[in-house]
């Protein structure tokens, strides 16, 4: 009799387990029954993002209806964006949420638009879709209809022009850049090693530097250097006016300025040195740095002694004069004109690098050998 009860108990237990397994199997194979629908924004919405506005201001809200899987369950919604016409071949995941809405501020939408492939300051078409899933084995994602919006993103990078020439093989893609002082400004500047002929070249609408873009050369007679200062000053003309190449003589490291509206340019020869009471010659004279063509930086290997900023340490000085010197206010590795002295952490032999290759954003490093 006991054996009969045991058999009955085991049979009931197996049926119960099988029932649970069947229930789990049903739960793991939820069938999609209706995809969500994007109700906002409207098809063809146009958004122009403004870099001058607070980046925290709301820019775009996306709302959609719930997807259906035939039974109450938590649904995850992934908002994907892509360039219009790419059929989401390489979608960018812009948000993932269990809500049925998402709001992006100006900064967020700008980052999303650029990540999706839109070009700064150019209106582009961007596809938006919502992909839903319950995240269980065997469940199928549901994809909403696509909504197309028009977005004009921006960049906070300063506008730039390139300086291709004899000094780097006339290759626009690898040419040194000059940067303007701000959006809409045409006063470009930067440090470039020049050797003979060169031109100034604008980017195309996507920011690329290629021959065929607008470029500027010298108008009229090639100017010569001022006998006292060594500065070369000239006038620019664009390619449509039949200009000739600009010319730097002698070869050297120049501070280059060009105004593409005023159509002027100038080349000021510069040598840089390291000075300070952490150096062997103290504050009396500087030690010249050497240009490294491979890295486009100025370098110096030198013995330095520990000196604490702000009253002591080192600075970078131009042309053996205090008219232009660079220090590091805030000790963050970036340089400011007339900035705070740079402290040396300990005695030793150092490789000091002055990097002026990124126009208007100059940096340095001290590496102990």
Secondary structure, 3 states (H helix, E strand, C coil): CHHHHHHHHHHHHHHHHHHHHHHHHHHHCCCCCECCCEEECCCCCEEECCCCCCCCCEEEEEEECCCECCCCCCCEEEEEEEECCCCCCCCEEEEEECCCEEEEEHHHHHHHHHHHCCCCCCEEEEEEEEEEECCCCCCCCEECCCEEEEEECCCCCCCEEEECEHHHCCCHHHCEEEECCCCCCCEEEEEEEEEEEECEEECCCCCCCCCCCCEEEECCCCCCCCCCCCCEEEEEEEHHHCCECEEEEEEEEEEEEEECCCCEEEEEECCEEEECCCCCCCCCCCEECEEECCCCEEEEEEEECCECCCCCCEEEEECCCCCCEEECCCCCCECEECCCCECECCCEEEEEEEECCCCCCCEEEEEEC
